[in-house]
């Protein structure tokens, strides 16, 4: 009998407000409360609450034969407690069924596993403690931020007592091997390794509401048939979804909740069992060990960590942030520790990505900033103030000369970026307006411009018009529209 493990991920960072250089040292509150309230409340109303209610019905109607796992960050829990406490009540009901397993993870959905191992361990322990207090479970299985994983991380996870870990079934990792088996980590053979089946995930996330898809419409019996038809020896299928896929990217009107609710019934008919991940690793033996020397994730085409560490802006921000990790861990200031967690969220660095093509479009779609440079400048302004506060806690542990240099860099950053953007727009205009009779190597220059991520003239004109509008005071405040959460 085949086992299917459904995993539902909930994460939402605290959105930073527009923080200027002159706020440094004067304003220690960094968050856009209006945006945070609006985003998490909308997600809960459209997605989290109806999906949790659907899971409760699936468990009840299947006589508790349907089981699944939930991965939720500590910062997402804090936002739900603050703005939508009824969603926490539903999650507690799911935990009480005994059919929902809560995964271990990083408290802040951060990148500490790549930057600071000691901070990573502290984050995981803090997250475990929160899950235990709220839901009465000690996590046995682990899902890192965006499923980031490599051999070094495996050894650390195993040392903390986890039985298994879920990561991305990337082609460059598995090669000819199927993701539908249990494997063992090469650096920690007792740690079971589960891989996601991206093809079956995308049949829902990408194609459920796609009339151009040859298999449209996707029905529950058809989907279960595909799983049942997999080779007999392939015993487990792991499906990892952002919970806002259901009701968010796939609205209620698409029928996605009815689709999910019907799965257990068809699963029983076809001999497909819906299991928790800890049950799966306890029952199935690994077929082989797999070594993953460089980090893998479930983000972007490359399935690596370049979404957060792909340019100098991101690496500089990460270096500055984690340079004070040990000092913050030793301090007793609760507010400082809370801000430390919120500033670690991987989303802040995701917004700084300068990738092009499909990856770049995806990053831009989810970012609240006009550009990666704006995201960097805003974050570094906040970080500069945070570093000043750390210095006040430990005046002898921070290099004042280095801090002053950072503050000076940030102060000049906005002006430098604006000048650079003007130069790039001018270059783009010159290229596009070049006469065909000239000797200008237009195609070559355009390619260079694209690689440099130069803004198009049409976008430049729009930006200039926006700037002109901002000069005149608005009669009424405009309500800020929130961007959707990335998968």
C-alpha positions in Angstrom: 0.0 0.0 0.0 1.3 3.4 -1.0 1.6 6.2 1.6 1.0 9.8 0.8 2.3 12.5 3.2 0.7 16.0 2.8 2.6 18.9 4.4 1.1 22.3 4.8 3.5 25.2 5.4 2.4 28.5 7.1 4.8 31.4 7.1 4.4 35.2 7.0 7.2 37.6 7.9 6.6 40.8 9.8 6.5 43.5 7.1 9.0 46.3 7.7 7.8 49.9 7.3 9.6 52.5 5.2 12.5 53.3 7.5 14.7 56.3 6.6 18.2 57.1 7.6 17.1 59.9 9.8 15.0 57.4 11.8 18.2 55.6 13.0 18.6 56.2 16.7 15.2 57.9 17.0 12.7 55.3 16.1 13.2 51.7 17.3 9.9 50.3 15.9 10.4 48.8 12.5 7.1 47.3 11.4 4.2 48.2 9.2 1.3 47.2 11.5 -1.4 48.1 9.0 0.1 45.9 6.3 0.9 43.0 8.7 -2.7 43.0 10.1 -4.2 43.2 6.6 -2.1 40.5 5.0 -2.3 37.9 7.8 -6.0 38.6 8.3 -6.7 38.2 4.6 -4.7 35.0 4.4 -6.4 33.5 7.4 -9.9 34.4 6.2 -9.4 33.1 2.6 -7.0 30.3 3.2 -5.8 29.2 6.6 -9.2 29.0 8.4 -11.1 27.3 5.5 -8.2 24.9 4.9 -7.9 24.0 8.6 -11.7 23.4 8.6 -11.4 21.2 5.5 -8.6 19.1 7.2 -10.8 18.6 10.2 -13.6 17.4 8.0 -11.2 15.1 6.1 -10.1 13.6 9.4 -13.6 13.2 10.7 -15.1 11.8 7.6 -12.3 9.3 7.1 -12.6 8.0 10.8 -9.2 9.5 11.4 -7.6 7.6 8.6 -6.5 10.8 6.9 -3.2 12.2 8.4 -1.0 15.0 7.5 1.7 17.4 8.8 1.9 21.2 9.3 5.0 23.3 9.3 4.5 26.7 10.8 7.1 29.3 11.8 7.2 30.9 15.2 6.8 34.4 13.7 3.7 33.2 11.8 2.3 31.9 15.1 3.0 35.2 16.7 1.1 37.1 14.0 -1.9 34.8 14.2 -2.0 35.1 18.0 -1.9 38.9 17.6 -4.4 39.4 14.7 -6.3 36.1 14.1 -6.4 34.1 17.4 -9.3 31.9 16.1 -6.8 30.4 13.6 -4.6 29.2 16.4 -7.7 27.6 18.0 -8.3 25.6 14.8 -4.7 24.5 14.7 -5.0 23.3 18.3 -8.1 21.3 17.3 -6.1 19.7 14.5 -3.4 18.8 17.0 -6.0 17.3 19.4 -7.2 14.9 16.7 -3.9 13.0 16.9 -3.9 12.9 13.1 -1.8 16.1 12.4 1.9 16.2 13.1 3.7 19.5 13.7 7.1 19.7 12.1 10.2 21.1 13.7 11.8 24.1 12.0 13.4 27.5 12.5 11.5 30.0 14.6 11.9 32.9 12.3 11.9 31.0 9.0 15.4 32.3 8.7 18.8 31.4 7.1 20.7 30.6 10.3 21.4 27.1 9.0 23.6 28.7 6.3 25.1 31.5 8.4 25.5 30.6 12.1 25.1 27.0 13.4 24.8 28.0 17.1 22.0 30.4 16.2 20.4 27.7 14.1 20.3 25.4 17.1 18.9 28.1 19.3 16.2 28.9 16.8 15.1 25.3 16.4 14.9 24.8 20.2 12.8 27.9 20.6 10.5 26.7 17.8 10.3 23.2 19.4 9.4 24.8 22.8 6.6 26.9 21.2 5.1 23.9 19.4 5.2 21.9 22.6 3.5 24.7 24.6 0.8 25.4 22.1 0.0 22.0 20.5 1.3 19.5 23.0 3.8 17.9 20.6 7.5 17.4 20.5 8.5 17.6 16.9 10.1 14.4 15.5 10.4 15.4 11.9 12.2 18.5 10.5 11.5 20.9 7.7 14.0 23.7 7.4 13.3 27.2 5.9 12.2 26.6 2.3 13.4 23.0 2.7 17.1 24.1 2.8 19.3 21.1 3.3 22.8 19.7 2.9 25.1 17.2 4.5 26.3 19.6 7.2 22.7 20.5 8.2 21.8 16.8 8.3 24.4 16.2 11.0 23.1 19.0 13.1 19.5 18.0 12.8 20.4 14.4 13.7 22.3 15.6 16.8 19.1 17.4 18.0 17.2 14.2 18.0 15.0 14.4 14.9 14.1 11.2 13.2 13.8 12.5 9.7 13.9 15.5 7.5 12.0 16.7 4.4 13.7 18.4 1.5 13.3 19.2 -2.2 13.4 16.3 -4.7 15.6 18.3 -7.1 16.7 16.6 -10.3 20.3 17.7 -9.9 20.4 15.9 -6.5 18.4 12.7 -7.3 19.4 12.3 -11.0 17.8 9.0 -12.1 16.6 8.1 -8.6 12.9 8.5 -7.7 11.8 10.8 -4.8 9.2 8.2 -3.8 11.4 6.3 -1.4 12.9 6.8 2.1 16.6 7.5 2.0 19.3 8.0 4.7 21.5 11.0 5.2 25.1 10.3 4.2 26.5 12.2 7.2 23.9 10.9 9.7 22.8 7.4 8.5 20.1 7.2 11.3 18.4 10.3 10.0 15.7 9.4 7.4 15.5 11.6 4.3 12.2 12.3 2.5 12.0 14.1 -0.8 9.1 16.0 -2.3 7.5 14.9 -5.5 7.4 18.2 -7.4 5.6 16.9 -10.4 2.5 15.8 -8.4 2.7 19.0 -6.4 2.6 21.2 -9.5 -0.3 19.2 -10.9 -2.2 21.0 -8.1 -0.4 24.3 -7.6 0.2 25.1 -11.3 -2.5 23.2 -13.2 -5.6 22.8 -11.0 -7.0 26.0 -12.4 -5.4 25.9 -15.8 -7.9 25.2 -18.6 -5.0 24.9 -21.2 -3.6 21.9 -19.3 -4.3 18.6 -21.2 -5.5 16.9 -18.0 -7.8 19.7 -17.0 -10.0 19.5 -15.0 -8.1 17.7 -12.2 -10.4 15.6 -10.1 -9.7 13.7 -6.8 -10.3 10.3 -8.3 -7.9 11.1 -11.3 -5.2 12.4 -8.9 -5.4 9.3 -6.6 -5.3 7.1 -9.7 -2.0 8.6 -10.7 -0.5 8.0 -7.3 -1.8 4.4 -7.2 -0.4 3.8 -10.7 3.2 4.5 -9.6 5.6 1.5 -9.5 4.7 -0.9 -6.7 8.1 -0.6 -5.1 7.7 3.3 -4.8 6.0 3.4 -1.4 5.8 7.0 -0.3 4.8 10.3 -2.0 5.6 13.6 -0.2 3.6 16.6 -1.2 4.6 20.0 0.3 2.4 23.0 -0.1 2.2 26.5 1.1 -1.2 26.5 2.9 -2.2 29.7 1.1 -2.2 27.7 -2.1 -5.7 26.6 -1.0 -8.0 29.6 -1.0 -5.2 32.0 -2.0 -3.6 31.1 -5.3 -6.4 28.7 -5.9 -9.6 30.5 -4.7 -12.5 28.8 -3.2 -14.5 29.1 -6.4 -12.1 26.7 -8.2 -13.4 23.9 -6.1 -10.0 23.1 -4.6 -11.5 22.5 -1.1 -14.0 20.0 -2.4 -11.1 18.4 -4.3 -9.1 18.0 -1.1 -12.1 16.8 0.9 -12.7 13.9 -1.6 -9.1 12.6 -1.6 -9.5 10.3 1.5 -12.5 8.5 0.1 -10.9 7.8 -3.3 -7.6 6.9 -1.5 -9.4 4.2 0.5 -10.9 2.8 -2.7 -7.5 2.7 -4.5 -5.4 1.4 -1.7 -3.6 4.7 -1.1 -3.0 5.6 2.6 -2.6 9.1 3.9 0.2 9.0 6.6 2.1 11.3 8.8 5.8 11.6 8.1 6.9 10.1 11.4 4.8 7.1 10.7 6.3 6.7 7.3 9.9 6.8 8.5 9.1 4.4 11.3 7.6 1.9 8.9 9.9 2.1 5.9 13.6 1.4 5.7 15.9 3.5 3.7 16.8 2.1 0.3 20.2 3.9 0.2 22.2 6.9 1.5 22.3 10.2 -0.3 25.0 12.8 0.0 24.1 16.5 -0.7 27.3 18.5 -0.3 25.9 21.9 -1.4 22.7 23.3 -0.1 19.4 22.6 -1.9 16.0 24.4 -1.5 12.6 24.4 -3.0 12.9 28.0 -4.4 13.7 29.2 -8.0 14.7 27.1 -11.0 18.1 26.2 -9.7 16.7 24.8 -6.4 19.7 26.2 -4.5 20.1 29.1 -2.1 20.8 31.9 -4.6 17.4 33.3 -3.9 18.8 34.7 -0.7 22.6 34.6 -1.2 23.0 35.4 -4.9 24.4 38.9 -4.8 26.6 41.2 -2.8 23.6 43.1 -1.3 22.2 40.0 0.2 25.5 38.7 1.5 26.5 42.0 3.0 23.1 42.2 4.8 23.4 38.7 6.1 27.0 39.2 7.3 26.1 42.3 9.2 23.0 40.7 10.8 24.7 37.5 12.0 27.8 39.3 13.2 25.9 40.1 16.4 24.2 36.7 16.8 26.2 35.7 19.9 25.8 39.1 21.6 22.0 39.1 21.1 21.8 35.6 22.5 23.4 36.7 25.7 21.4 39.8 26.3 18.2 40.0 28.4 16.3 42.6 26.5 13.1 40.9 25.3 12.3 43.6 22.7 15.8 43.3 21.2 15.5 39.5 21.1 12.1 39.8 19.4 13.4 42.2 16.8 16.3 39.9 16.2 14.0 37.0 15.3 11.9 39.2 13.0 15.0 40.6 11.2 16.2 37.0 10.4 13.2 36.2 8.2 14.4 34.9 4.8 11.9 37.1 3.0 13.9 40.2 3.7 16.8 38.8 1.7 14.5 37.3 -1.0 13.3 40.8 -1.8 17.0 41.9 -2.5 17.4 39.3 -5.3 18.6 40.8 -8.6 17.8 37.7 -10.7 16.3 38.1 -14.2 13.8 36.2 -16.3 11.2 33.9 -14.5 13.0 33.9 -11.1 13.3 37.7 -11.2 9.7 38.1 -12.1 8.7 35.9 -9.2 10.8 37.8 -6.7 9.4 41.1 -7.9 5.8 39.9 -7.7 6.1 39.2 -4.0 8.2 42.1 -3.0 6.7 45.2 -1.4 9.6 47.3 -2.7 10.2 49.1 -6.0 13.5 47.4 -6.5 16.0 45.1 -4.8 18.1 48.1 -4.0 15.2 49.7 -2.2 14.7 46.5 -0.2 18.4 46.5 0.7 18.5 50.2 1.7 15.4 49.9 3.8 16.6 46.8 5.6 20.1 48.2 6.2 18.6 51.3 7.7 16.6 49.1 10.1 19.7 46.9 10.8 21.8 50.0 11.5 19.4 51.1 14.2 19.3 47.6 15.6 23.1 47.5 15.7 23.1 50.8 17.7 20.8 49.1 20.2 23.1 46.1 20.5 26.0 48.4 21.1 24.1 50.1 23.9 23.7 46.6 25.5 27.4 45.7 24.9 29.3 49.0 24.4 32.7 47.2 24.5 31.9 44.5 22.0 31.1 46.4 18.8 33.7 48.3 16.7 32.5 51.9 16.7 34.6 52.7 13.6 33.0 49.8 11.7 29.5 50.9 12.9 30.1 54.5 11.9 31.3 53.3 8.5 28.2 51.3 8.0 25.9 54.2 8.9 27.8 56.4 6.5 27.4 53.8 3.7 23.7 53.6 4.3 23.3 57.3 4.3 24.8 57.6 0.9 23.3 54.4 -0.5 20.0 55.9 -1.7 21.6 58.7 -3.6 24.1 56.4 -5.3 21.4 54.0 -6.3 19.2 56.8 -7.8 22.2 58.0 -9.9 22.9 54.5 -11.0 19.3 53.9 -12.1 19.4 57.2 -14.0 22.5 56.1 -15.9 21.1 52.7 -16.7 17.8 54.2 -17.9 19.7 56.6 -20.1 21.8 53.8 -21.6 18.7 51.7 -22.3 17.1 54.7 -24.0 20.2 55.2 -26.2 20.2 51.6 -27.2 16.5 51.4 -28.1 16.7 54.7 -30.0 19.8 53.9 -31.9 19.4 54.3 -35.7 19.6 51.1 -37.7 22.2 52.7 -40.0 24.6 53.3 -37.1 27.4 51.0 -36.3 26.1 50.5 -32.7 26.0 46.8 -31.8 22.4 47.1 -30.6 21.7 43.4 -30.0 24.9 43.0 -28.0 24.2 46.1 -25.9 20.6 45.1 -25.3 21.8 41.7 -24.0 24.3 43.5 -21.7 21.5 45.8 -20.5 19.2 42.8 -19.7 21.9 41.1 -17.8 22.4 44.3 -15.8 18.7 44.3 -15.0 18.2 47.8 -16.5 14.8 49.2 -16.2 12.8 49.7 -19.4 12.0 53.3 -20.6 8.3 52.7 -20.1 8.8 51.7 -16.5 11.2 54.7 -16.0 8.5 57.0 -17.2 6.0 55.5 -14.9 8.4 55.9 -12.0 9.0 59.5 -12.9 5.3 60.2 -13.0 4.9 58.5 -9.6 7.6 60.7 -8.3 5.9 63.8 -9.6 2.6 62.8 -8.0 4.3 62.3 -4.7 5.4 65.9 -4.7 1.8 67.1 -4.4 0.1 66.3 -1.1 -2.7 63.7 -1.4 -6.2 64.7 -0.3 -6.9 61.3 1.2 -4.5 58.6 2.4 -4.3 55.6 0.0 -4.8 52.1 1.4 -1.8 50.0 0.7 -2.5 46.8 -1.3 -0.6 43.8 0.0 1.2 41.4 -2.3 0.5 37.7 -2.2 2.8 35.4 -0.3 5.2 33.4 -2.3 5.0 29.7 -2.5 
